[in-house]
């Protein structure tokens, strides 16, 4: 495993361990999208969706991972999360564990992490 992949995998694993009550294996991409529907529709902000329990804490972990790995970039938390959710919407294998889908998204992209470099 390359150094960069390991550096990304460790924080991602900590995100997975933080999720309660759903385990990483049971939180599918489609389940995460359903939880965060109001965020995707724009009817709620990221923090209000998280605070109301409508969007998994996993979502904040996506931003935290990117901001930790790419500290020199000015990254908008809402934009990072929305780009990740949009990737999940377009993923063909939505029933796979969300952690695997997001890991694939993060590890495929260039620069420090994907969401920071997407157009």
N, C-alpha and C positions, 0 to 999 in steps of 0.2 A: 504494500500500500504506500503510495507516495506521501510525502510530508504534508502537502497541501490537503490531500484527501483526509488524512488523519486529523489534521488541524480542524477541518470542517466537520468530520464525523464525531469528534468528541463533544463539541457543544450541541450538535444535533441530538446526540444520545441523551444529553442532560435534559433537553427539551422533552424528549419522549418520556423520560422518567418522571417529569414534573406533571404530566397530564393525569388528571384524576376526574372521574372514576374510570374513564375509558383507557384501555391499554393501547400501546402502539399498534398491536396486531388487530385490534377491533375497530380502530378509528380509520375508516376508509376515506379515500378522497371524496367520494360522493357524500359521506356523512359530514365531513368537514365543510363541504360546500353548502349542505342543507343548514348546518349550524350558523353559517355566516351569510345567509341569503340577504338579510337586511343590509349588511355591509356592502355586498355586491350591488345591490339595487340603489345604493346611495342614500337610503332612508335613515341610516345611522352612521355616526363616525366610528372609527376604530375603537377608541376608548369607551364610548358608550355601549357598543356592542359587546365588548369584553366585560365591562362592569355589570351589565345586565345579565350576563351569563349566556347570551345568545351566540357568542362566538368563542370557540375553545381558546384556552390560554396558549395553545399551540401557535396561534396566530402572532401573539406578541413575541414568541420565541423565534419566529422567522426574522422579525425585525432585529431582535437582539443579536442573533447570529450574524446578520449582515453588518450591523453597526460595530460589532466587536472585531470582525475580520477586516473591515474596510474603514478604519477610524478616520482616515484623511478625507473621506468623501462626505459631503453634506447630503444626507439621505433623508427623504421624507418618509416617515414611518407608514403613513396611510398608503402612499404610492407603492412602497415595497410590498406591503401585504396584498394590495389589490392586484399587482402584477403576478404575484404568486398564485392567488386565487384564480385569476384568469387563465393561468397555465393549467391549473387543475380542471377548470371547466372544459378545456380543449383536450385534455388527456384522454386517450382511448381506453385506458384501464382504470376507470374511476373506482372500481371496487377493490383495487389493491390498497394496502395500507398507505395512509397519507404520508407517513414518514418516508417511505420508499419513493413515492412520487416526488415529494419535495426535495429529497436528497438527489434524485436524478436531475431535477431542474437546477438545483444549486451547483452541482458538480459539472454539468455540461457547459456552463457558460465561461466566458473569458473574464479577465481581470480578477479582482479579488473574490468576488462572488457575483452571481448572475443578475440578481434583481437590481443591483447598483449599476449595471452596465447595459441594461435593456433600454431600447428606444421606445 
